[in-house]
């Protein structure tokens, strides 16, 4: 199975070399696409230099910061155009351990369409998080699962693997959410498309170097979108079925 790891970057010069070396070491048969949103700190240049050394590393340069969801959509389209059979998404700040890549990709060969690296299944963990932050994350995931009827414990996780076929079935051009909202929307759409979803445990750690891109606005966006999708889902379930009009005989 040809696997592409998509790494969105913006000002990740402090982390990109280590993450690329560790990804290539843990998934030697896989390839990497760095989607860089015009990082002024030289992230793209570092990635291109390492690509020449490590091999199987490409860089997709974009003009200006366009958002996480947009970066992943661009990366998935690139992967589909280049014939990859599976796409992995993960952060570029080492909060996702590249050593977990083999266990994340393995269930795809068993017929699963989406494999989510979960912090909330047995074996998953989030060291050093405050109780309030844990409650916000856990509560948001429980809310999304309840409102959208998703059997997924960690739909906001950004460490996951997709089969190419399910990405083709999902209309990427119509996906508009970013941040947490993008992750939830993709889970929801995969399930709506009839995809099989499973979760594997991961250990999530906060970045050590660089600045976090997460903001309150992204969290608020996600909660608002989940509520809107949930209302639409409820409306669809309550809407009466259209009755067929009796056809004319033509006589």
C-alpha positions in Angstrom: 0.0 0.0 0.0 1.4 3.4 -1.0 1.1 5.7 2.0 1.6 9.5 2.0 2.1 11.4 5.3 0.7 14.9 4.9 2.4 17.5 7.2 1.0 21.0 7.2 3.5 23.6 8.3 3.7 27.2 9.3 6.8 28.4 11.1 8.0 24.9 12.1 11.7 25.4 11.3 12.5 24.3 14.9 10.7 20.9 14.4 10.6 20.0 10.8 14.0 18.3 10.5 13.4 16.0 13.5 9.8 15.1 12.5 10.9 14.3 8.9 13.7 12.1 10.0 11.5 10.3 12.5 8.7 9.8 10.0 11.0 8.4 7.4 12.6 6.1 10.0 9.3 4.7 11.3 7.6 4.5 7.9 10.5 3.8 5.5 8.2 2.7 2.6 6.0 5.7 3.0 6.3 9.2 1.4 5.9 12.6 2.9 4.3 15.8 1.6 5.0 19.0 3.5 2.3 21.5 2.9 3.8 24.9 3.8 1.8 28.1 4.0 4.5 30.5 3.2 6.5 30.1 6.4 8.8 33.2 6.8 11.1 31.2 9.1 12.4 29.0 6.2 10.5 25.8 7.0 9.9 24.9 3.3 13.6 25.4 2.5 14.7 23.1 5.3 12.1 20.5 4.2 13.3 20.7 0.6 17.0 20.2 1.6 16.0 17.2 3.8 14.0 15.8 0.9 17.1 15.6 -1.2 18.9 13.8 1.6 16.2 11.4 2.8 14.2 10.8 -0.4 10.4 10.5 -0.8 9.8 13.9 0.7 8.0 16.6 -1.4 7.1 20.1 -0.6 3.9 21.9 -1.6 4.3 25.6 -1.2 1.3 27.8 -0.8 1.1 31.6 -0.6 0.1 32.7 2.9 -1.5 31.1 5.9 -4.7 29.4 4.6 -5.7 27.2 7.5 -5.2 23.6 8.7 -8.3 22.2 7.0 -7.3 23.8 3.7 -3.8 22.4 4.0 -5.0 18.9 4.5 -7.5 19.1 1.6 -4.7 20.3 -0.7 -2.4 17.5 0.5 -5.1 14.9 0.0 -5.8 16.1 -3.5 -2.0 16.0 -4.3 -1.9 12.4 -2.9 -4.9 11.3 -5.0 -3.4 12.9 -8.1 -0.1 11.0 -7.5 -1.8 7.6 -7.0 -1.3 7.1 -3.3 -3.6 4.5 -1.7 -3.6 5.9 1.8 -3.1 9.3 3.4 -2.0 10.0 6.9 -2.4 13.4 8.6 -0.4 14.4 11.6 1.0 17.5 13.3 4.5 18.8 12.5 5.3 19.8 16.1 6.0 16.3 17.4 2.9 16.2 19.5 2.1 13.1 17.5 4.8 10.4 17.9 6.0 9.1 14.5 6.7 5.8 16.2 2.9 5.2 16.2 2.7 5.4 12.4 2.9 1.6 11.7 0.0 0.8 14.2 -2.0 3.7 12.7 -1.7 2.5 9.1 -2.1 -1.2 9.8 -5.9 -1.4 10.1 -6.3 0.1 6.6 -5.1 -3.3 5.3 -7.9 -4.9 7.3 -10.5 -3.0 5.4 -11.0 0.1 7.5 -11.5 3.4 5.7 -10.5 5.7 8.6 -8.2 5.0 11.5 -8.2 7.6 14.3 -5.4 7.9 16.7 -7.3 8.3 19.9 -6.4 9.7 23.3 -9.5 8.3 24.9 -9.5 4.6 24.1 -7.7 2.2 26.5 -4.0 2.7 26.1 -4.3 6.3 24.9 -3.0 9.1 27.1 -2.4 12.9 27.4 0.5 13.5 29.8 0.7 16.8 31.6 -2.7 18.2 30.6 -4.6 20.2 33.2 -7.9 18.9 34.4 -9.8 21.9 32.8 -8.1 21.3 29.4 -8.9 17.6 29.6 -12.5 18.3 30.4 -12.9 20.7 27.5 -11.4 18.2 25.0 -13.3 15.2 26.4 -16.5 17.1 26.7 -16.3 18.4 23.2 -15.7 14.9 21.8 -18.6 13.5 23.8 -20.8 16.3 22.6 -19.8 15.7 18.9 -20.4 12.0 19.3 -23.8 12.5 20.8 -25.1 15.2 18.5 -23.9 13.6 15.3 -24.4 10.0 16.4 -20.8 9.0 15.8 -19.2 5.9 17.5 -15.9 7.7 17.8 -14.3 8.7 21.1 -11.8 11.2 19.7 -13.2 12.9 16.6 -11.0 16.0 17.1 -7.8 14.0 16.9 -5.5 15.2 14.1 -3.5 11.9 14.0 -5.3 9.6 11.6 -5.1 7.6 8.4 -7.5 7.4 5.4 -7.9 5.0 2.5 -7.8 6.9 -0.8 -11.2 5.4 -1.8 -13.0 7.0 1.1 -11.4 10.4 0.3 -12.7 10.1 -3.2 -16.2 9.3 -1.8 -16.1 12.4 0.4 -16.5 15.6 -1.4 -13.4 17.4 -0.3 -14.3 20.6 -2.2 -17.4 21.0 0.0 -15.5 20.6 3.3 -15.0 24.0 4.8 -14.2 23.6 8.5 -10.8 24.2 9.9 -9.0 23.0 13.1 -11.0 20.8 15.3 -14.1 21.4 13.1 -12.3 19.9 10.1 -11.4 16.7 12.0 -15.0 16.3 13.2 -16.5 17.0 9.8 -14.2 14.4 8.1 -15.3 11.7 10.6 -18.9 12.6 10.1 -18.6 12.6 6.3 -16.7 9.2 6.2 -19.5 7.6 8.3 -22.1 9.2 6.1 -20.4 7.7 3.1 -20.6 4.3 4.6 -17.0 4.1 5.6 -15.6 1.8 8.4 -13.9 3.7 11.2 -11.7 2.3 14.0 -9.5 3.9 16.7 -6.1 3.0 18.0 -4.5 4.4 21.2 -2.0 7.2 20.9 0.1 9.2 23.4 -0.4 12.9 22.8 2.2 15.4 24.1 2.3 19.2 23.9 4.9 20.8 21.6 8.2 21.6 23.2 9.5 24.0 20.5 7.6 26.7 18.6 4.2 28.3 19.1 0.8 26.6 19.1 -1.6 27.5 16.3 -4.7 26.6 18.3 -7.0 29.4 19.4 -10.3 29.9 21.2 -11.8 30.9 17.9 -11.1 27.5 16.4 -12.7 25.8 19.4 -15.8 28.0 19.2 -16.0 27.4 15.4 -16.0 23.6 16.0 -18.7 23.7 18.6 -20.9 25.9 16.4 -20.4 23.7 13.4 -21.2 20.5 15.4 -24.4 22.1 16.7 -25.4 23.2 13.1 -24.7 19.8 11.7 -26.6 18.2 14.5 -29.7 20.4 13.8 -29.6 19.5 10.2 -29.3 15.8 11.0 -32.3 16.1 13.3 -34.3 18.0 10.7 -33.6 15.3 8.1 -34.8 12.6 10.5 -38.0 14.5 11.3 -38.8 15.7 7.8 -41.9 13.8 6.4 -41.2 11.7 3.4 -42.4 13.1 0.2 -45.4 11.3 -1.1 -45.3 10.3 -4.7 -47.9 11.9 -6.9 -50.0 9.4 -8.8 -49.0 9.2 -12.4 -51.3 9.9 -15.3 -52.3 7.0 -17.4 -51.9 8.9 -20.7 -55.2 7.7 -22.0 
